[in-house]
């Protein structure tokens, strides 16, 4: 009996009222779509911090070619990966390279002939910050193969 009554009430609604059902869903979805994408924002902040670090560190570590290389750097011209203190390679780095210590936010950045270990005290994806430590390796580049 209740089902019949609900069906009768639904069918007796004016046609316009039946057509607007679902606008609450549309409004909610539009609201969610309008919110800022926090993941994208954090990635952009991280890339800005890494680019700033590279532009500062590379000229200092490679006085012959670093300045000209750093001037051409953009966020698209380097690769990076967050690393963990649990990695056997990171543990090996900490033993072999004097002065390096594990930190909460650690990355390896690769651009051209440069491999850079960098660590931050605070989350570089959340705040504009400078590195707490870094170590640069300059790899030999083949003359015929530009990096």
C-alpha positions in Angstrom: 0.0 0.0 0.0 2.8 2.4 0.9 4.6 1.7 -2.4 1.4 2.4 -4.3 1.0 5.7 -2.5 4.6 6.8 -3.1 4.3 5.9 -6.8 1.0 7.8 -7.0 2.7 10.9 -5.3 5.6 10.8 -7.7 3.4 10.5 -10.8 1.1 13.2 -9.6 4.0 15.8 -9.4 4.0 18.4 -12.1 6.2 17.5 -15.1 8.7 20.3 -14.3 9.2 19.0 -10.8 10.1 15.6 -12.1 12.6 17.0 -14.6 14.6 18.9 -12.1 15.4 15.9 -10.0 19.1 15.4 -9.9 20.1 19.0 -9.8 21.4 18.5 -6.3 23.8 15.9 -7.7 24.8 18.3 -10.6 25.3 21.1 -8.2 27.4 19.0 -5.8 29.6 17.6 -8.7 30.1 21.2 -10.0 31.2 22.2 -6.5 33.7 19.4 -6.3 35.0 20.2 -9.7 35.6 23.9 -8.7 37.8 23.0 -5.7 41.5 23.5 -6.2 43.5 20.4 -7.0 45.8 20.1 -4.0 47.9 17.3 -5.4 48.7 19.4 -8.5 49.5 22.4 -6.4 51.9 20.4 -4.2 53.7 19.0 -7.2 54.1 22.5 -8.7 55.5 23.8 -5.4 57.9 20.8 -5.2 59.1 21.4 -8.7 59.7 25.1 -7.9 61.8 24.2 -4.9 63.8 21.7 -6.8 64.4 24.1 -9.7 65.5 26.9 -7.3 67.9 24.4 -5.6 69.4 23.3 -9.0 69.9 26.9 -10.2 71.8 27.6 -7.0 73.8 24.4 -6.5 74.9 23.5 -10.1 76.9 26.7 -10.7 78.6 26.4 -7.3 79.5 22.7 -7.9 80.5 23.1 -11.6 82.2 26.5 -12.0 83.2 25.8 -15.6 79.9 24.9 -17.1 77.3 25.1 -14.4 76.2 28.7 -14.7 75.3 28.5 -18.4 73.6 25.1 -17.8 71.6 26.5 -14.8 70.3 29.5 -16.7 68.6 27.2 -19.3 66.9 25.0 -16.6 63.1 24.7 -16.5 60.8 22.4 -14.5 60.5 20.2 -17.6 64.3 19.7 -18.0 64.8 17.6 -14.9 63.6 14.3 -13.5 63.2 13.6 -9.8 62.3 10.8 -7.4 61.6 10.8 -3.7 63.8 8.4 -1.9 63.4 6.6 1.4 65.9 5.9 4.2 64.8 2.3 4.0 66.4 1.8 0.6 69.7 -0.2 0.7 71.1 2.3 -1.8 70.3 5.3 0.5 71.7 3.5 3.5 74.9 2.9 1.4 75.0 6.6 0.5 74.7 7.6 4.1 77.7 5.4 5.0 79.9 6.3 2.1 79.4 10.1 1.7 80.7 12.1 4.7 78.2 14.6 6.1 75.0 13.1 4.6 72.3 12.1 7.0 68.8 10.8 6.4 66.1 13.3 6.5 62.3 13.2 6.2 62.1 14.6 2.7 64.8 13.3 0.4 65.1 13.3 -3.4 67.4 12.4 -6.2 67.3 14.9 -9.1 68.7 14.1 -12.6 69.4 16.7 -15.2 72.0 16.5 -18.0 75.3 15.3 -16.5 74.2 16.1 -12.9 72.8 13.8 -10.3 71.8 15.6 -7.1 70.9 14.2 -3.8 68.8 16.8 -1.9 67.1 16.8 1.5 64.6 19.2 3.1 63.7 19.7 6.7 60.1 20.6 5.8 57.8 19.3 3.1 59.0 21.0 -0.2 55.6 20.2 -1.7 53.8 22.2 0.9 56.1 25.2 1.5 58.6 27.3 -0.5 61.8 26.3 1.2 65.5 25.7 0.7 67.3 22.5 1.0 69.0 21.4 4.3 71.7 19.4 2.5 72.7 18.3 -1.0 75.4 16.4 -2.8 76.1 16.7 -6.5 77.7 14.1 -8.8 78.8 15.3 -12.2 78.9 12.4 -14.6 81.2 12.3 -17.7 79.3 13.2 -20.9 80.2 11.7 -24.3 81.2 14.4 -26.7 78.8 13.1 -29.4 75.9 12.6 -27.1 74.3 15.7 -25.5 72.6 15.3 -22.2 
